Structures are given as structure tokens and as C-alpha cells.
Amino acid sequence: MSAQREMKEKNPWHTPLTIIITVIGVIAIVALVTVAVLQNRPVPQKYKYGIVLDAGSSHTALYIYEWPAEKDNNTGRVEQKHSCKVKGKGISSYAAEPEKAGMSLTECMREAEMQVPSRRHQETPLYLGATAGMRLLNIENREASDKVFEAVEKALQGFPFSYQGARILSGQEEGAFGWVTVNYLDDRLKQGLETTGALDLGGASTQISFVPHEYDISESPSNSVAFRLYGNDYNLYTHSFLCYGKDQVLRMALAHQTRSGPVTMSDPCFHPGYSVTRNYNALYDSPCVSERKPKEAPLNFTHTGVGNFFRCQEVVKTLFNFTSCKYSRCSFNGIFQPPLQGSFGAFSAYYFVMNFLNLTDSSIPLETVKANLANYCGTPWNQIKQQHPEVKEKYLAEYCFSGTYIVTLLTEGYNFTKETFSKIKFIKEIKGSDAGWTLGYMLNLTNMIPAEAPDSPPLPHAGYVSIVTVIALLLFILFILSLRPIWPKCSKKPQIV
Ligand SMILES: Nc1nc2c(ncn2[C@@H]2O[C@H](COP(=O)(O)OP(=O)(O)O)[C@@H](O)[C@H]2O)c(=O)[nH]1
């Protein structure tokens, strides 16, 4: 009994100093790990927002973008949260009644108020960018264009967002920002990968943008945009062809075929059996065709379809001028274009048309695309209407023309061959965000893409916590080992000193 008590008293583990040191050691380690975990735990995500209105020639669309609030210092990913198609036509069509241009935006703006949390309203930038429709109105009637902008500004300022202005984008900006959007969404910029070219087809203009190999920038400075993004330099070639969007090019095709002012016109770009009455004044009411208006023409003409893809291609080809080129090489209309490079993303009306025609699959050879179009154009109008009762007649009637124009523009205009044609991907969106200039525009205006690569933390959160835990455990084991001289000896019999 007394020997046992003596053993207890002499057990070095039971000295008050050892107990205190052990307890402090354990508490310190637990505290260290807890602080590391708590400090670095993922907090519930908070977002910031930006709104861009794309005032196109045929319609206006509103896009809401969001990105993690704590990472707006250039590292957070910006994504499209919501989009809204404004009912009615593009703002340029309200030249005669500008207030209605402003009013037309109200419904989508109200949606935006609901989509963006109210505590973020005041800090959310709101931009409106107008493209070729307003470029044309500005050429045609400057005063009317200014009035439309006044009405739109007034309407937008009535909403609680941080209004940053409405302006017409230059064709160069439209092309370049479309390219930024596609490559940003594909993560090509941050990773410094080879970039994808961008092909955008609107109603009133069309853009081509890509980074060429060995491009001599001095040849045509107006077609070049230099960027430094995430530490990489890009020399982008871009060109916007005003009047070569699909609605204006259709006007040009109709103008070409009615230049003698006939009463009836047979059009290979429309289906056999198609027939509508068109008004000469309405057709020629655009700067893209106004100079071609026949001197003498009746009020109306009957537009009938013949449905012949190859003859339609001949009509479309007459709209491109291949005769003069003062550069080493040109696309058409005397515009410089370096050799095509790499893969391309084709969006906007390229996608609408090719998707309707079931021709978005890049593995379909160019020859098959043409054969399918020839077959489609030759199908009687009645049959087409029966097959697609859900599609708006205006769109439906024009797919033969638009498809023929797309193929002709790409091959004859931009010089895509049967090999390079397969490098075009017809896309609507990338990772949930629509392809188009709006995202690139906002990223640029909010400085969300830095010129230099941002410093990234050396370790991700999980790695950091694991390392702290492992080090803490090692320290604890080391501490226990350091107490070895005072460990009790291992023996069956209690040792009595
Ligand atoms: N088939 C089809 N065409 C569309 C649709 N939405 C727009 N478009 C057409 O696509 C073209 C692009 O229009 P828009 O963006 O307003 O032109 P931009 O301002 O010249 O770039 C126009 O010819 C529109 O008629 C759609 O949902 N389906």
C-alpha cells in the first residue's frame, strides 16, 4: 500500500509542471488549427453585378453579369446571370417617335431591378451600347439619332442603377469586344492559350476578328487593335462591314435585282411559290441602298421566289467587290485581311441561321452544307410553312437567303476553304454566357481584365489548412518526444525508486 502511494508520488507524468505544459501545448495546437480553419473557411458567396444593354439594329437585349464580390480585384470569374429580350424593334426604328425608344426598355429594366439584389442597385454599373442600326441612323439623320439617345438616357436614369452612359460602338470596338468575350469565356486569355477568332453576324453589320500569324500591323492600322491582357500581348485584326449584316445585305440583294424598277421580280433566294408585295420606298429607305433606287419605279413590286441556291449565290456575289485591293491581300471591298488563322467561333445570326438549317455541326463538310442548302432553297414555300408552323414567317422566308449569304460571305468574302471551314464552330453561348460584344465591353469598362497576370496565392485554401494541421501535429509529436527523459519506464512491475 505504502509502496503504491510512493510510486504514484514519484511518477514524473504527474508532476504539475508536466501537466501544465501538456495542457498548454494541446490548447495552443487546437487554437492554431481552429484559427487556420475559421480564418480560411469559405464564406457564403456575395456577388457584384453589371448590366449591359445591346441596342442592336433589329432588337435590344439586356444582359446582367455577376462576379464574386471579394474577387472583383481582377481574379473572379464574370458570368451571365440573366438576359432579357426587349419587346419590339431596335431603338433606331424609333427615329420618328424617340420617347417610345426609352419606354420600350422599361419592362426589361424592371426585370433587372428584381434580378439584382436591392442593396447592390446603386453600385451596379449600367451601360447601353448601340451598334450598326444606330450607326446607320446617325449617318442618315444625326438629329434623330441624338433624340433617340436623349430618350433612352432619360429612361435609364430613372432606374436605381449607376448609369454609365449610352453610346454608339465603333465597328472596331464591336469586333474586338466580341473577340474578348469568346476568349475570356473559353479561359484562353488567363491561360495564355492560342486564341479563337470571332465571327459576328448582325442585322446591319458583320464583324471578323482574329489574331493572325506574322501580321504586319503597319499595312492597315485601322484594322488593328493591340491588347495586353493577363501579361500577354495580342495584335488583333478586326473589321466590321457596315451594311453586310443579314437584313441590310438582303436589302442590297433586292435592290440589285430591282435596279430597273420592275413590277414583278423572280428571286432565286426565296422558295418556289413564295410571293409578297413590297413597297419600293420602304425597301430603299436605308443608306445601304438609297443611292441605288431606280429613277422610275412603281409604288410596289411583287417579290416571288424561284428557290435556286447556286443562282442565289451569284446574286450575293455581285454584292462583293473583288476588283480593287491596295494591300498585299484583301477580303472584299478593298478591305485588308491577313491569312485566316486558327479556329473561329461564329455567333449571333450565324448561329440562328445555321442552327435552324441543322448545319451547326463542324464535321459537316462544306460541300454537304451547300448541297443541303440547295435542297432547302428548292423546297416549295407551302411545304416549308407546313414543316415549321411554330417559326415566325418573316424569319422562315429568309433562311434560304441568309444561309446562302453566310456560306458566300465565309468562302468568297473571307476566303475560308473546305479545310478551314471545318474550324468554324457555330455557337450561341459559352458556359452559360451568350457570345457577343457585351461581356467584353463591360470587362473593359470595369477594368476586370488586368494587363498583367494577377499574383495568385501560393496555396489554395484546402492546401493551406492541411499544411497547418500537419505542422501542428508534427509539433505535438515532437513535443511529446522531447518529454522522453521523463517518460515512465515500461515494466510490468511498478518501479519503486
Ligand atoms: N432566326 C432568328 N433570327 C434572329 C433572332 N433574333 C435576332 N435575329 C436576327 O439576327 C440578326 C441580328 O440582329 P441584331 O443583333 O439586332 O443586329 P446588329 O445590331 O446589326 O448586330 C437580325 O437579322 C435579326 O433579325 C432569332 O431568335 N431567330
The ligand as an SDF file (V2000), in Angstrom:
LIG
                    3D

 28 30  0  0  0  0  0  0  0  0999 V2000
  -33.7590   33.3920  -86.8510 N   0  0  0  0  0  0  0  0  0  0  0  0
  -33.6170   34.2660  -85.8710 C   0  0  0  0  0  0  0  0  0  0  0  0
  -33.0220   35.4370  -86.1400 N   0  0  0  0  0  0  0  0  0  0  0  0
  -32.8800   36.3220  -85.1530 C   0  0  0  0  0  0  0  0  0  0  0  0
  -33.3310   36.0580  -83.8330 C   0  0  0  0  0  0  0  0  0  0  0  0
  -33.0320   37.1460  -83.0620 N   0  0  0  0  0  0  0  0  0  0  0  0
  -32.4250   38.0380  -83.8790 C   0  0  0  0  0  0  0  0  0  0  0  0
  -32.3520   37.5530  -85.1370 N   0  0  0  0  0  0  0  0  0  0  0  0
  -31.7500   38.1870  -86.3150 C   0  0  0  0  0  0  0  0  0  0  0  0
  -30.3510   38.2680  -86.0930 O   0  0  0  0  0  0  0  0  0  0  0  0
  -29.8240   39.4680  -86.6460 C   0  0  0  0  0  0  0  0  0  0  0  0
  -29.0310   40.1950  -85.5750 C   0  0  0  0  0  0  0  0  0  0  0  0
  -29.7400   41.2320  -85.0660 O   0  0  0  0  0  0  0  0  0  0  0  0
  -29.1540   42.4340  -84.1630 P   0  0  0  0  0  0  0  0  0  0  0  0
  -28.3860   41.8540  -83.0250 O   0  0  0  0  0  0  0  0  0  0  0  0
  -30.2960   43.2930  -83.8090 O   0  0  0  0  0  0  0  0  0  0  0  0
  -28.1970   43.1550  -85.1990 O   0  0  0  0  0  0  0  0  0  0  0  0
  -26.9420   44.1690  -85.1380 P   0  0  0  0  0  0  0  0  0  0  0  0
  -27.2300   45.3190  -84.2980 O   0  0  0  0  0  0  0  0  0  0  0  0
  -26.7450   44.5840  -86.5540 O   0  0  0  0  0  0  0  0  0  0  0  0
  -25.7800   43.4170  -84.6010 O   0  0  0  0  0  0  0  0  0  0  0  0
  -31.0230   40.2060  -87.2350 C   0  0  0  0  0  0  0  0  0  0  0  0
  -31.0630   39.9070  -88.6040 O   0  0  0  0  0  0  0  0  0  0  0  0
  -32.2230   39.5850  -86.5420 C   0  0  0  0  0  0  0  0  0  0  0  0
  -33.3620   39.6070  -87.3680 O   0  0  0  0  0  0  0  0  0  0  0  0
  -33.9500   34.8030  -83.5780 C   0  0  0  0  0  0  0  0  0  0  0  0
  -34.3550   34.4890  -82.4760 O   0  0  0  0  0  0  0  0  0  0  0  0
  -34.0680   33.9510  -84.6430 N   0  0  0  0  0  0  0  0  0  0  0  0
  1  2  1  0
  2  3  2  0
  2 28  1  0
  3  4  1  0
  4  5  2  0
  4  8  1  0
  5  6  1  0
  5 26  1  0
  6  7  2  0
  7  8  1  0
  8  9  1  0
  9 10  1  0
  9 24  1  0
 10 11  1  0
 11 12  1  0
 11 22  1  0
 12 13  1  0
 13 14  1  0
 14 15  2  0
 14 16  1  0
 14 17  1  0
 17 18  1  0
 18 19  2  0
 18 20  1  0
 18 21  1  0
 22 23  1  0
 22 24  1  0
 24 25  1  0
 26 27  2  0
 26 28  1  0
M  END
$$$$
